[in-house]
């Protein structure tokens, strides 16, 4: 188990985060578009909504449904800069660097992958 997996499993035990599952239309998007396309969507959404030093509507910028990335962001505590700081140790108040953006996208896509692997419970 690597550091990210351990952290995501810990986050997944939190009562709020544990409620999230990929269902219905959100799951259908992954089925229809594929994980590679969803990864590109995640990178674009993170770049626009989370990466700036002071994101617009920080703390309220991530919807709870409408795209699998949004659901995964809440499940992995990558939904706002406060959660990134609290759960992942990525400080707020400065723009995310490329390594941090890649980390966030990897966390989101790993969680989505866990939703498709019945032998591996999601965090």
Rosetta constraint file for C-alpha pairs under 8 A:
AtomPair CA 1 CA 5 HARMONIC 6.02 0.50
AtomPair CA 1 CA 6 HARMONIC 6.42 0.50
AtomPair CA 2 CA 6 HARMONIC 6.27 0.50
AtomPair CA 3 CA 7 HARMONIC 6.12 0.50
AtomPair CA 4 CA 8 HARMONIC 6.02 0.50
AtomPair CA 4 CA 107 HARMONIC 7.20 0.50
AtomPair CA 5 CA 9 HARMONIC 6.05 0.50
AtomPair CA 6 CA 10 HARMONIC 6.24 0.50
AtomPair CA 7 CA 11 HARMONIC 6.18 0.50
AtomPair CA 7 CA 88 HARMONIC 7.79 0.50
AtomPair CA 8 CA 12 HARMONIC 5.97 0.50
AtomPair CA 8 CA 76 HARMONIC 6.18 0.50
AtomPair CA 8 CA 107 HARMONIC 7.58 0.50
AtomPair CA 8 CA 111 HARMONIC 7.99 0.50
AtomPair CA 8 CA 123 HARMONIC 5.63 0.50
AtomPair CA 9 CA 13 HARMONIC 6.50 0.50
AtomPair CA 9 CA 122 HARMONIC 7.21 0.50
AtomPair CA 9 CA 123 HARMONIC 3.70 0.50
AtomPair CA 10 CA 14 HARMONIC 7.21 0.50
AtomPair CA 10 CA 123 HARMONIC 6.74 0.50
AtomPair CA 11 CA 17 HARMONIC 6.65 0.50
AtomPair CA 11 CA 18 HARMONIC 7.91 0.50
AtomPair CA 11 CA 75 HARMONIC 7.70 0.50
AtomPair CA 11 CA 76 HARMONIC 6.47 0.50
AtomPair CA 11 CA 77 HARMONIC 7.16 0.50
AtomPair CA 11 CA 87 HARMONIC 7.36 0.50
AtomPair CA 11 CA 123 HARMONIC 6.83 0.50
AtomPair CA 12 CA 17 HARMONIC 5.45 0.50
AtomPair CA 12 CA 18 HARMONIC 4.93 0.50
AtomPair CA 12 CA 75 HARMONIC 6.72 0.50
AtomPair CA 12 CA 76 HARMONIC 7.10 0.50
AtomPair CA 12 CA 122 HARMONIC 7.21 0.50
AtomPair CA 12 CA 123 HARMONIC 4.12 0.50
AtomPair CA 13 CA 17 HARMONIC 7.02 0.50
AtomPair CA 13 CA 18 HARMONIC 5.75 0.50
AtomPair CA 13 CA 123 HARMONIC 6.58 0.50
AtomPair CA 14 CA 18 HARMONIC 5.88 0.50
AtomPair CA 15 CA 19 HARMONIC 6.91 0.50
AtomPair CA 16 CA 20 HARMONIC 7.98 0.50
AtomPair CA 17 CA 74 HARMONIC 6.53 0.50
AtomPair CA 17 CA 75 HARMONIC 4.75 0.50
AtomPair CA 17 CA 76 HARMONIC 7.13 0.50
AtomPair CA 17 CA 77 HARMONIC 7.48 0.50
AtomPair CA 18 CA 75 HARMONIC 6.80 0.50
AtomPair CA 18 CA 123 HARMONIC 7.45 0.50
AtomPair CA 19 CA 75 HARMONIC 7.79 0.50
AtomPair CA 20 CA 71 HARMONIC 6.64 0.50
AtomPair CA 20 CA 72 HARMONIC 7.67 0.50
AtomPair CA 20 CA 74 HARMONIC 7.39 0.50
AtomPair CA 20 CA 75 HARMONIC 5.59 0.50
AtomPair CA 21 CA 71 HARMONIC 7.38 0.50
AtomPair CA 21 CA 75 HARMONIC 7.93 0.50
AtomPair CA 21 CA 115 HARMONIC 7.13 0.50
AtomPair CA 22 CA 26 HARMONIC 6.05 0.50
AtomPair CA 22 CA 27 HARMONIC 5.35 0.50
AtomPair CA 22 CA 68 HARMONIC 6.72 0.50
AtomPair CA 22 CA 71 HARMONIC 6.99 0.50
AtomPair CA 22 CA 72 HARMONIC 7.87 0.50
AtomPair CA 22 CA 112 HARMONIC 7.37 0.50
AtomPair CA 22 CA 115 HARMONIC 6.42 0.50
AtomPair CA 23 CA 27 HARMONIC 5.05 0.50
AtomPair CA 23 CA 28 HARMONIC 7.83 0.50
AtomPair CA 24 CA 28 HARMONIC 6.21 0.50
AtomPair CA 25 CA 29 HARMONIC 6.18 0.50
AtomPair CA 25 CA 66 HARMONIC 7.72 0.50
AtomPair CA 25 CA 67 HARMONIC 7.93 0.50
AtomPair CA 26 CA 30 HARMONIC 6.94 0.50
AtomPair CA 26 CA 65 HARMONIC 7.43 0.50
AtomPair CA 26 CA 66 HARMONIC 6.61 0.50
AtomPair CA 26 CA 67 HARMONIC 5.36 0.50
AtomPair CA 26 CA 68 HARMONIC 4.67 0.50
AtomPair CA 27 CA 31 HARMONIC 6.31 0.50
AtomPair CA 27 CA 68 HARMONIC 6.66 0.50
AtomPair CA 28 CA 32 HARMONIC 5.89 0.50
AtomPair CA 29 CA 33 HARMONIC 5.73 0.50
AtomPair CA 29 CA 34 HARMONIC 7.54 0.50
AtomPair CA 29 CA 67 HARMONIC 7.39 0.50
AtomPair CA 29 CA 68 HARMONIC 7.12 0.50
AtomPair CA 30 CA 34 HARMONIC 4.93 0.50
AtomPair CA 30 CA 35 HARMONIC 5.93 0.50
AtomPair CA 30 CA 38 HARMONIC 6.59 0.50
AtomPair CA 30 CA 68 HARMONIC 7.28 0.50
AtomPair CA 33 CA 37 HARMONIC 5.91 0.50
AtomPair CA 33 CA 38 HARMONIC 6.98 0.50
AtomPair CA 34 CA 38 HARMONIC 6.42 0.50
AtomPair CA 35 CA 39 HARMONIC 5.95 0.50
AtomPair CA 35 CA 109 HARMONIC 7.61 0.50
AtomPair CA 36 CA 40 HARMONIC 6.45 0.50
AtomPair CA 37 CA 41 HARMONIC 6.26 0.50
AtomPair CA 38 CA 42 HARMONIC 6.07 0.50
AtomPair CA 38 CA 68 HARMONIC 7.83 0.50
AtomPair CA 38 CA 69 HARMONIC 7.33 0.50
AtomPair CA 38 CA 109 HARMONIC 7.96 0.50
AtomPair CA 39 CA 43 HARMONIC 6.22 0.50
AtomPair CA 39 CA 105 HARMONIC 6.87 0.50
AtomPair CA 39 CA 109 HARMONIC 6.49 0.50
AtomPair CA 40 CA 44 HARMONIC 6.23 0.50
AtomPair CA 41 CA 45 HARMONIC 6.05 0.50
AtomPair CA 41 CA 69 HARMONIC 7.63 0.50
AtomPair CA 42 CA 46 HARMONIC 5.98 0.50
AtomPair CA 42 CA 69 HARMONIC 5.89 0.50
AtomPair CA 42 CA 105 HARMONIC 5.96 0.50
AtomPair CA 42 CA 108 HARMONIC 7.60 0.50
AtomPair CA 43 CA 47 HARMONIC 6.07 0.50
AtomPair CA 43 CA 101 HARMONIC 7.41 0.50
AtomPair CA 43 CA 102 HARMONIC 7.75 0.50
AtomPair CA 43 CA 105 HARMONIC 6.01 0.50
AtomPair CA 44 CA 48 HARMONIC 6.26 0.50
AtomPair CA 45 CA 49 HARMONIC 5.69 0.50
AtomPair CA 45 CA 50 HARMONIC 7.47 0.50
AtomPair CA 46 CA 50 HARMONIC 4.90 0.50
AtomPair CA 46 CA 51 HARMONIC 5.88 0.50
AtomPair CA 46 CA 101 HARMONIC 6.97 0.50
AtomPair CA 46 CA 104 HARMONIC 7.80 0.50
AtomPair CA 46 CA 105 HARMONIC 7.51 0.50
AtomPair CA 47 CA 51 HARMONIC 5.03 0.50
AtomPair CA 47 CA 52 HARMONIC 7.42 0.50
AtomPair CA 47 CA 101 HARMONIC 7.48 0.50
AtomPair CA 48 CA 52 HARMONIC 7.33 0.50
AtomPair CA 49 CA 55 HARMONIC 6.07 0.50
AtomPair CA 49 CA 56 HARMONIC 7.22 0.50
AtomPair CA 49 CA 61 HARMONIC 6.85 0.50
AtomPair CA 49 CA 62 HARMONIC 7.95 0.50
AtomPair CA 50 CA 55 HARMONIC 5.89 0.50
AtomPair CA 50 CA 58 HARMONIC 7.99 0.50
AtomPair CA 50 CA 79 HARMONIC 7.62 0.50
AtomPair CA 50 CA 80 HARMONIC 6.37 0.50
AtomPair CA 50 CA 81 HARMONIC 6.80 0.50
AtomPair CA 50 CA 96 HARMONIC 7.95 0.50
AtomPair CA 51 CA 55 HARMONIC 7.16 0.50
AtomPair CA 51 CA 95 HARMONIC 5.38 0.50
AtomPair CA 51 CA 96 HARMONIC 4.82 0.50
AtomPair CA 51 CA 97 HARMONIC 7.83 0.50
AtomPair CA 51 CA 101 HARMONIC 7.06 0.50
AtomPair CA 52 CA 94 HARMONIC 6.99 0.50
AtomPair CA 52 CA 95 HARMONIC 4.56 0.50
AtomPair CA 52 CA 96 HARMONIC 6.64 0.50
AtomPair CA 53 CA 92 HARMONIC 6.79 0.50
AtomPair CA 53 CA 93 HARMONIC 4.92 0.50
AtomPair CA 53 CA 94 HARMONIC 3.94 0.50
AtomPair CA 53 CA 95 HARMONIC 3.94 0.50
AtomPair CA 53 CA 96 HARMONIC 7.12 0.50
AtomPair CA 54 CA 58 HARMONIC 7.21 0.50
AtomPair CA 54 CA 92 HARMONIC 7.87 0.50
AtomPair CA 54 CA 93 HARMONIC 6.17 0.50
AtomPair CA 54 CA 94 HARMONIC 7.22 0.50
AtomPair CA 54 CA 95 HARMONIC 7.61 0.50
AtomPair CA 56 CA 61 HARMONIC 7.03 0.50
AtomPair CA 57 CA 61 HARMONIC 5.27 0.50
AtomPair CA 58 CA 80 HARMONIC 5.92 0.50
AtomPair CA 58 CA 81 HARMONIC 6.81 0.50
AtomPair CA 59 CA 79 HARMONIC 7.46 0.50
AtomPair CA 59 CA 80 HARMONIC 5.15 0.50
AtomPair CA 59 CA 81 HARMONIC 7.16 0.50
AtomPair CA 59 CA 82 HARMONIC 7.00 0.50
AtomPair CA 60 CA 80 HARMONIC 7.53 0.50
AtomPair CA 61 CA 79 HARMONIC 7.68 0.50
AtomPair CA 61 CA 80 HARMONIC 7.22 0.50
AtomPair CA 62 CA 70 HARMONIC 6.12 0.50
AtomPair CA 62 CA 73 HARMONIC 7.79 0.50
AtomPair CA 62 CA 79 HARMONIC 5.83 0.50
AtomPair CA 62 CA 80 HARMONIC 7.37 0.50
AtomPair CA 63 CA 70 HARMONIC 6.05 0.50
AtomPair CA 63 CA 71 HARMONIC 7.93 0.50
AtomPair CA 64 CA 70 HARMONIC 5.99 0.50
AtomPair CA 64 CA 71 HARMONIC 5.78 0.50
AtomPair CA 64 CA 74 HARMONIC 7.29 0.50
AtomPair CA 65 CA 70 HARMONIC 6.00 0.50
AtomPair CA 65 CA 71 HARMONIC 5.83 0.50
AtomPair CA 66 CA 70 HARMONIC 7.09 0.50
AtomPair CA 67 CA 71 HARMONIC 6.89 0.50
AtomPair CA 68 CA 72 HARMONIC 6.16 0.50
AtomPair CA 68 CA 112 HARMONIC 7.65 0.50
AtomPair CA 69 CA 73 HARMONIC 5.98 0.50
AtomPair CA 69 CA 108 HARMONIC 6.70 0.50
AtomPair CA 70 CA 74 HARMONIC 6.57 0.50
AtomPair CA 70 CA 79 HARMONIC 7.53 0.50
AtomPair CA 71 CA 75 HARMONIC 6.29 0.50
AtomPair CA 72 CA 76 HARMONIC 5.95 0.50
AtomPair CA 72 CA 108 HARMONIC 5.38 0.50
AtomPair CA 72 CA 109 HARMONIC 7.80 0.50
AtomPair CA 72 CA 111 HARMONIC 6.40 0.50
AtomPair CA 72 CA 112 HARMONIC 6.53 0.50
AtomPair CA 73 CA 77 HARMONIC 5.82 0.50
AtomPair CA 73 CA 78 HARMONIC 4.71 0.50
AtomPair CA 73 CA 79 HARMONIC 4.76 0.50
AtomPair CA 73 CA 108 HARMONIC 6.12 0.50
AtomPair CA 74 CA 78 HARMONIC 6.33 0.50
AtomPair CA 74 CA 79 HARMONIC 5.38 0.50
AtomPair CA 75 CA 111 HARMONIC 7.80 0.50
AtomPair CA 76 CA 107 HARMONIC 6.85 0.50
AtomPair CA 76 CA 108 HARMONIC 6.63 0.50
AtomPair CA 76 CA 111 HARMONIC 7.24 0.50
AtomPair CA 77 CA 83 HARMONIC 5.35 0.50
AtomPair CA 77 CA 84 HARMONIC 6.37 0.50
AtomPair CA 77 CA 87 HARMONIC 6.58 0.50
AtomPair CA 78 CA 83 HARMONIC 6.11 0.50
AtomPair CA 78 CA 84 HARMONIC 5.42 0.50
AtomPair CA 78 CA 104 HARMONIC 6.61 0.50
AtomPair CA 78 CA 108 HARMONIC 7.80 0.50
AtomPair CA 79 CA 83 HARMONIC 6.59 0.50
AtomPair CA 79 CA 84 HARMONIC 7.43 0.50
AtomPair CA 80 CA 84 HARMONIC 6.27 0.50
AtomPair CA 81 CA 85 HARMONIC 6.08 0.50
AtomPair CA 81 CA 90 HARMONIC 7.96 0.50
AtomPair CA 81 CA 91 HARMONIC 7.52 0.50
AtomPair CA 81 CA 92 HARMONIC 5.48 0.50
AtomPair CA 82 CA 86 HARMONIC 6.08 0.50
AtomPair CA 82 CA 92 HARMONIC 6.77 0.50
AtomPair CA 83 CA 87 HARMONIC 5.70 0.50
AtomPair CA 83 CA 88 HARMONIC 7.48 0.50
AtomPair CA 84 CA 88 HARMONIC 5.09 0.50
AtomPair CA 84 CA 89 HARMONIC 6.39 0.50
AtomPair CA 84 CA 90 HARMONIC 5.49 0.50
AtomPair CA 84 CA 91 HARMONIC 7.22 0.50
AtomPair CA 84 CA 92 HARMONIC 7.74 0.50
AtomPair CA 85 CA 89 HARMONIC 4.58 0.50
AtomPair CA 85 CA 90 HARMONIC 4.60 0.50
AtomPair CA 85 CA 91 HARMONIC 4.89 0.50
AtomPair CA 85 CA 92 HARMONIC 6.24 0.50
AtomPair CA 86 CA 90 HARMONIC 7.85 0.50
AtomPair CA 90 CA 100 HARMONIC 7.67 0.50
AtomPair CA 96 CA 100 HARMONIC 5.76 0.50
AtomPair CA 96 CA 101 HARMONIC 6.17 0.50
AtomPair CA 97 CA 101 HARMONIC 6.28 0.50
AtomPair CA 98 CA 102 HARMONIC 6.12 0.50
AtomPair CA 99 CA 103 HARMONIC 6.14 0.50
AtomPair CA 100 CA 104 HARMONIC 6.23 0.50
AtomPair CA 101 CA 105 HARMONIC 6.26 0.50
AtomPair CA 102 CA 106 HARMONIC 6.00 0.50
AtomPair CA 103 CA 107 HARMONIC 6.14 0.50
AtomPair CA 104 CA 108 HARMONIC 6.27 0.50
AtomPair CA 105 CA 109 HARMONIC 6.13 0.50
AtomPair CA 106 CA 110 HARMONIC 5.88 0.50
AtomPair CA 107 CA 111 HARMONIC 6.28 0.50
AtomPair CA 108 CA 112 HARMONIC 6.35 0.50
AtomPair CA 109 CA 113 HARMONIC 6.06 0.50
AtomPair CA 110 CA 114 HARMONIC 6.24 0.50
AtomPair CA 111 CA 115 HARMONIC 6.44 0.50
AtomPair CA 111 CA 122 HARMONIC 6.70 0.50
AtomPair CA 111 CA 123 HARMONIC 7.68 0.50
AtomPair CA 112 CA 116 HARMONIC 6.94 0.50
AtomPair CA 113 CA 117 HARMONIC 6.55 0.50
AtomPair CA 114 CA 118 HARMONIC 7.56 0.50
AtomPair CA 114 CA 120 HARMONIC 6.36 0.50
AtomPair CA 114 CA 121 HARMONIC 6.68 0.50
AtomPair CA 114 CA 122 HARMONIC 5.25 0.50
AtomPair CA 115 CA 121 HARMONIC 7.75 0.50
AtomPair CA 115 CA 122 HARMONIC 6.31 0.50
AtomPair CA 117 CA 121 HARMONIC 7.41 0.50
